[in-house]
Structures are given as structure tokens and as C-alpha cells.
Amino acid sequence: MRASFSELSFEEDYLRNATRRLTTVILAATAAIATLAGPAQAATNPYTAAGACAEDFGGSWSSTSDGHRTIYSGDTKVGDVYLMYNGSTGYNCVVTLKSVSVGTSSGVGAWLLVQGSDWRADEAAYKYYAAIQLPAEDKCVQYTGEVLYGTNWASNGRYTWGNCG
């Protein structure tokens, strides 16, 4: 017995729709796997060190001598940490600018040690940078920055006293 035309149309439509749904699921799964395969390299960070310090704390910020370190995870650059100074207030600002996952909230930290006190930090999931400021007039400082890359924290900084005064 042969199937009628209307039965074939229903079966054909059912198979077409099932094929479309399966194709959509496969494409979505492929996109998810590609996204999770590794940490994404993101767009260029729109902030500068001086701009980030000014955004969070106001004022005018200048770079300092020996005030920059690049942060790597293996061979991959994941960020930069800067020590900045505000001559009007005597404050130092440490800012860590992300180079990976820019625009996406992920782990980043900025640490500052002022002579005579303990390490202080701004560390959380941010889209572009972490920044901290402390008064440091007539005192030496150390600084470090860190960026979460995949499941590992990468860091760099200066762990000797400098920028005294």
C-alpha cells in the first residue's frame, strides 16, 4: 500500500524540522566548545594607566621611573602593571590593565606596599583593570599586579623598595 501525498508531506516536514533542530543544536554546541576551549584573546584595553587612576580616584597621574612591568602567562601577554604618582596629593596608584578577556569580567588585581604598612590590594572580577591608591609621600613602595588567565594567576611587579620620596 502506498502512502498518500498528505502523509508524505507531513513526514517530509517532520524530517526537515528535526534536521533543522539538530543542525541548530550542533552549531550551538560547536560554538560553546570553541568558546570554552581556551581563554579568549580580547580587544585592546581602552584604558591607559593614567586614565584608569583618574577614573577611579580623580586627579592627574604621572608615570614613575621603574614603574612598569609586563605580565605573562607562559609566552602569552596577559596584562601590564603600572605604578603612577599624583604630585598634588602625594598618592601612588597601582593599576593592572588586562590584555586578555578585555570587556569581560575576570580576575585582575593591583597590589601596593607602602614602607611601614602592609600590602593593600584591589582584587576582583573586572572588565578592564584593577586599581588601588595609597598615600606614599616620603616613603618607598613596592607593587605587583596579577591577571587570571584560564585557571592560573599570572603576576609581575617590583619586590624591592623604590620610588622613595
VOBA-1610 file (N, C-alpha, C; in pm, whole numbers, padded with zeros to 5 digits, always signed):
BEGIN
Met+00084-00116+00000Met+00000+00000+00000Met+00089+00124+00000Arg+00059+00216-00083Arg+00135+00338-00096Arg+00079+00443-00002Ala+00172+00527+00051Ala+00130+00637+00137Ala+00069+00747+00052Ser-00026+00815+00109Ser-00088+00924+00035Ser+00005+01046+00033Phe-00027+01139-00056Phe+00053+01261-00071Phe+00059+01339+00061Ser-00053+01350+00133Ser-00055+01428+00255Ser+00030+01364+00364Glu+00035+01228+00368Glu+00120+01161+00466Glu+00267+01186+00437Leu+00306+01184+00311Leu+00444+01210+00274Leu+00483+01353+00309Ser+00395+01447+00285Ser+00424+01586+00316Ser+00445+01604+00465Phe+00363+01539+00548Phe+00378+01551+00693Phe+00512+01491+00736Glu+00545+01372+00683Glu+00671+01308+00719Glu+00790+01391+00672Glu+00781+01443+00550Glu+00889+01527+00500Glu+00906+01652+00584Asp+00796+01717+00620Asp+00804+01837+00705Asp+00862+01802+00842Tyr+00820+01690+00898Tyr+00871+01648+01028Tyr+01023+01626+01020Leu+01069+01557+00915Leu+01213+01532+00899Leu+01289+01661+00876Arg+01237+01751+00796Arg+01303+01880+00774Arg+01318+01957+00904Asn+01210+01965+00982Asn+01215+02038+01109Asn+01312+01971+01208Ala+01309+01838+01212Ala+01401+01767+01301Ala+01545+01791+01259Thr+01571+01793+01129Thr+01706+01819+01078Thr+01749+01960+01113Arg+01661+02056+01099Arg+01693+02195+01136Arg+01725+02206+01285Arg+01643+02144+01369Arg+01669+02149+01513Arg+01803+02084+01547Leu+01832+01971+01487Leu+01958+01903+01512Leu+02076+01987+01465Thr+02064+02051+01350Thr+02170+02139+01299Thr+02192+02255+01395Thr+02085+02315+01445Thr+02097+02426+01540Thr+02167+02381+01668Val+02132+02265+01719Val+02196+02212+01841Val+02344+02188+01816Ile+02378+02131+01702Ile+02519+02103+01670Ile+02598+02232+01658Leu+02542+02333+01591Leu+02611+02462+01578Leu+02629+02529+01714Ala+02527+02524+01798Ala+02538+02585+01932Ala+02643+02512+02015Ala+02645+02380+02008Ala+02745+02303+02083Ala+02886+02333+02032Thr+02903+02344+01902Thr+03033+02376+01845Thr+03080+02514+01891Ala+02990+02611+01891Ala+03026+02745+01938Ala+03064+02743+02085Ala+02991+02668+02165Ala+03022+02660+02308Ala+03157+02595+02332Ile+03187+02490+02259Ile+03316+02423+02273Ile+03428+02516+02230Ala+03411+02588+02121Ala+03514+02681+02075Ala+03537+02791+02178Thr+03431+02837+02241Thr+03443+02942+02342Thr+03514+02891+02466Leu+03486+02769+02507Leu+03545+02713+02628Leu+03682+02650+02605Ala+03724+02638+02482Ala+03849+02570+02452Ala+03970+02636+02515Gly+03966+02765+02532Gly+04079+02834+02593Gly+04042+02977+02621Pro+04122+03044+02702Pro+04094+03184+02732Pro+04096+03268+02604Ala+03996+03352+02593Ala+03983+03432+02472Ala+04078+03551+02475Gln+04142+03575+02364Gln+04217+03698+02346Gln+04114+03804+02311Ala+04114+03911+02383Ala+04010+04010+02365Ala+04063+04133+02292Ala+03974+04226+02276Ala+04008+04352+02212Ala+04110+04429+02296Thr+04165+04533+02237Thr+04260+04619+02306Thr+04191+04690+02422Asn+04259+04699+02534Asn+04205+04766+02651Asn+04193+04916+02620Pro+04075+04975+02641Pro+04058+05117+02608Pro+04120+05212+02711Tyr+04164+05161+02825Tyr+04220+05246+02930Tyr+04371+05254+02924Thr+04424+05367+02967Thr+04566+05383+02995Thr+04582+05377+03146Ala+04706+05364+03192Ala+04728+05362+03337Ala+04682+05493+03400Ala+04722+05606+03342Ala+04682+05736+03397Ala+04530+05753+03391Gly+04468+05707+03284Gly+04323+05717+03270Gly+04249+05633+03372Ala+04300+05513+03401Ala+04236+05427+03500Ala+04246+05487+03640Cys+04364+05538+03676Cys+04380+05601+03808Cys+04289+05722+03820Ala+04281+05803+03715Ala+04195+05922+03717Ala+04048+05882+03724Glu+04011+05777+03653Glu+03872+05729+03653Glu+03829+05690+03795Asp+03915+05620+03866Asp+03879+05570+03999Asp+03902+05673+04110Phe+04007+05754+04097Phe+04047+05838+04210Phe+04052+05987+04177Gly+04031+06025+04054Gly+04038+06165+04014Gly+04182+06214+04008Gly+04200+06337+03969Gly+04333+06397+03966Gly+04413+06364+03842Ser+04537+06409+03847Ser+04630+06391+03736Ser+04741+06297+03779Trp+04764+06193+03701Trp+04860+06088+03736Trp+04973+06083+03636Ser+05095+06067+03686Ser+05214+06058+03602Ser+05281+05923+03622Ser+05347+05876+03517Ser+05423+05752+03530Ser+05546+05779+03617Thr+05600+05673+03674Thr+05717+05684+03761Thr+05833+05607+03700Ser+05953+05638+03744Ser+06067+05560+03698Ser+06054+05419+03754Asp+06090+05321+03676Asp+06080+05180+03714Asp+05937+05145+03757Gly+05841+05203+03689Gly+05701+05184+03729Gly+05618+05106+03630His+05678+05010+03559His+05601+04928+03465His+05658+04788+03458Arg+05570+04690+03460Arg+05606+04551+03437Arg+05499+04488+03348Thr+05542+04404+03254Thr+05451+04328+03171Thr+05425+04195+03238Ile+05300+04150+03234Ile+05260+04024+03298Ile+05238+03920+03189Tyr+05307+03807+03203Tyr+05297+03696+03108Tyr+05248+03570+03178Ser+05175+03490+03102Ser+05145+03354+03141Ser+05208+03268+03033Gly+05322+03208+03065Gly+05399+03141+02961Gly+05447+03243+02862Asp+05415+03223+02734Asp+05453+03318+02629Asp+05343+03419+02597Thr+05232+03410+02667Thr+05118+03497+02637Thr+05116+03619+02728Lys+05114+03736+02667Lys+05099+03859+02746Lys+04955+03867+02793Val+04937+03880+02927Val+04802+03885+02983Val+04770+04020+03045Gly+04872+04107+03063Gly+04844+04238+03119Gly+04970+04318+03144Asp+04950+04438+03198Asp+05058+04527+03237Asp+05022+04587+03372Val+05123+04603+03458Val+05102+04669+03586Val+05187+04795+03588Tyr+05127+04904+03638Tyr+05193+05035+03639Tyr+05188+05095+03780Leu+05295+05165+03816Leu+05298+05248+03935Leu+05290+05391+03889Met+05188+05462+03936Met+05163+05601+03897Met+05173+05689+04021Tyr+05194+05821+03997Tyr+05209+05915+04108Tyr+05129+06042+04081Asn+05064+06091+04187Asn+04992+06217+04179Asn+05068+06318+04265Gly+05138+06410+04199Gly+05221+06508+04268Gly+05142+06604+04356Ser+05015+06626+04326Ser+04933+06717+04406Ser+04894+06657+04541Thr+04876+06526+04543Thr+04827+06461+04665Thr+04933+06379+04737Gly+05042+06342+04666Gly+05142+06253+04725Gly+05100+06108+04727Tyr+04995+06076+04653Tyr+04946+05937+04648Tyr+05012+05862+04533Asn+05029+05732+04554Asn+05066+05640+04447Asn+04941+05560+04407Cys+04934+05526+04281Cys+04827+05440+04228Cys+04894+05325+04155Val+04852+05204+04185Val+04894+05087+04107Val+04773+05042+04028Val+04792+05026+03899Val+04684+04980+03812Val+04734+04864+03728Thr+04654+04760+03720Thr+04682+04645+03634Thr+04581+04647+03521Leu+04630+04664+03399Leu+04546+04665+03280Leu+04545+04526+03217Lys+04427+04472+03194Lys+04416+04340+03131Lys+04447+04347+02982Ser+04511+04243+02930Ser+04532+04227+02786Ser+04452+04110+02732Val+04395+04030+02820Val+04311+03916+02781Val+04174+03932+02846Ser+04075+03874+02782Ser+03937+03884+02832Ser+03895+04028+02858Val+03945+04119+02775Val+03911+04261+02790Val+03762+04279+02759Gly+03692+04349+02849Gly+03549+04371+02833Gly+03464+04264+02898Thr+03528+04158+02949Thr+03459+04050+03019Thr+03507+04049+03163Ser+03417+04037+03257Ser+03457+04032+03397Ser+03539+03907+03424Ser+03663+03928+03468Ser+03751+03817+03505Ser+03853+03870+03604Gly+03922+03778+03669Gly+04011+03813+03779Gly+04127+03902+03740Val+04146+04009+03818Val+04258+04100+03799Val+04284+04167+03934Gly+04413+04192+03963Gly+04446+04253+04091Gly+04560+04352+04081Ala+04556+04452+04167Ala+04663+04551+04179Ala+04700+04558+04327Trp+04830+04549+04358Trp+04880+04544+04495Trp+04983+04654+04517Leu+04978+04717+04634Leu+05071+04825+04668Leu+05115+04809+04814Leu+05246+04817+04833Leu+05305+04811+04968Leu+05379+04942+04992Val+05333+05017+05090Val+05399+05142+05130Val+05484+05110+05253Gln+05607+05157+05250Gln+05700+05132+05359Gln+05635+05166+05493Gly+05643+05071+05587Gly+05585+05091+05720Gly+05442+05040+05733Ser+05386+04981+05627Ser+05249+04927+05635Ser+05244+04789+05571Asp+05125+04736+05553Asp+05104+04604+05493Asp+05059+04618+05348Trp+05073+04508+05272Trp+05024+04506+05135Trp+04875+04538+05135Arg+04833+04620+05041Arg+04691+04651+05020Arg+04659+04619+04875Ala+04535+04576+04849Ala+04503+04530+04714Ala+04361+04568+04673Asp+04345+04575+04544Asp+04214+04575+04479Asp+04216+04453+04389Glu+04140+04353+04425Glu+04141+04228+04350Glu+03999+04177+04339Ala+03950+04164+04216Ala+03814+04117+04192Ala+03800+04082+04044Ala+03678+04053+04004Ala+03649+04029+03862Ala+03607+04162+03800Tyr+03693+04216+03715Tyr+03668+04343+03648Tyr+03678+04325+03497Lys+03619+04417+03423Lys+03622+04410+03277Lys+03753+04460+03216Tyr+03818+04562+03279Tyr+03933+04625+03216Tyr+04057+04635+03304Tyr+04039+04665+03432Tyr+04155+04689+03516Tyr+04118+04681+03664Ala+04222+04669+03746Ala+04210+04686+03891Ala+04304+04799+03929Ala+04266+04879+04030Ala+04350+04992+04070Ala+04336+05016+04220Ile+04446+05057+04281Ile+04448+05094+04422Ile+04537+05216+04440Gln+04501+05303+04532Gln+04584+05419+04563Gln+04606+05425+04714Leu+04725+05473+04751Leu+04759+05494+04892Leu+04851+05615+04904Pro+04847+05683+05018Pro+04941+05793+05039Pro+05081+05735+05057Ala+05180+05797+04992Ala+05317+05743+04999Ala+05421+05854+05000Glu+05382+05975+05037Glu+05477+06085+05040Glu+05589+06056+05140Asp+05713+06073+05095Asp+05833+06050+05177Asp+05849+05904+05220Lys+05792+05810+05142Lys+05804+05668+05172Lys+05835+05591+05043Cys+05897+05476+05059Cys+05927+05389+04945Cys+05810+05292+04924Val+05802+05239+04802Val+05692+05148+04771Val+05741+05026+04692Gln+05660+04920+04699Gln+05670+04803+04614Gln+05533+04784+04551Tyr+05528+04718+04436Tyr+05398+04698+04370Tyr+05399+04569+04290Thr+05280+04516+04267Thr+05264+04399+04182Thr+05123+04400+04124Gly+05109+04328+04013Gly+04979+04312+03950Gly+04960+04167+03910Glu+04836+04127+03898Glu+04807+03989+03859Glu+04682+03983+03773Val+04682+03883+03685Val+04570+03862+03593Val+04539+03713+03591Leu+04410+03680+03600Leu+04367+03541+03588Leu+04359+03506+03441Tyr+04432+03399+03403Tyr+04434+03353+03264Tyr+04398+03205+03264Gly+04279+03175+03216Gly+04230+03038+03228Gly+04203+03010+03375Thr+04277+02916+03431Thr+04262+02884+03574Thr+04386+02923+03653Asn+04479+02992+03589Asn+04604+03028+03657Asn+04620+03179+03671Trp+04673+03221+03787Trp+04706+03361+03809Trp+04848+03385+03761Ala+04866+03489+03681Ala+04999+03532+03638Ala+05025+03667+03704Ser+05150+03689+03748Ser+05178+03815+03817Ser+05318+03866+03783Asn+05339+03993+03810Asn+05469+04055+03796Asn+05465+04186+03875Gly+05581+04230+03914Gly+05588+04355+03989Gly+05730+04384+04031Arg+05744+04483+04117Arg+05875+04515+04174Arg+05867+04487+04323Tyr+05955+04397+04368Tyr+05952+04349+04507Tyr+06071+04403+04586Thr+06126+04513+04541Thr+06230+04585+04615Thr+06178+04728+04635Trp+06229+04795+04737Trp+06184+04932+04764Trp+06234+05026+04655Gly+06148+05117+04616Gly+06183+05217+04517Gly+06087+05333+04520Asn+06108+05427+04431Asn+06023+05546+04420Asn+06003+05612+04556Cys+06113+05625+04628Cys+06111+05684+04763Cys+06097+05836+04755Gly+06019+05891+04841Gly+06010+06037+04845Gly+05881+06082+04806
//
